[in-house]
């Protein structure tokens, strides 16, 4: 696999760089390919290093003859999932949705978007 093919394949995977108050630095992650992360004080440098690490991981996976995981952006989602919670929480959410004049589904979807 050529360098440009590796870069193109690596570009398909989601990369996140976020500030961590706990670690007091930026942390870059690519959860589809790597368990760990890249740390640093400069957001742009962390992202650049993360991109290089993802490219290296793609190269290693191909070199080992393993199949690449499907990128999150290419997976199909139904828009439905089951969430198991305690009945008391379910009741409280239903009450809050009712008070807001919304369905439970709409209320929870909005709450999840804020997370």
PyMOL commands that set and color helices and strands:
alter all, ss='L'
color gray80, all
select helices_A, chain A and resi 3-10+43-63+72-74+87-100+104-114
alter helices_A, ss='H'
color red, helices_A
select strands_A, chain A and resi 16-20+25-29+38-40
alter strands_A, ss='S'
color yellow, strands_A
deselect
rebuild
show_as cartoon
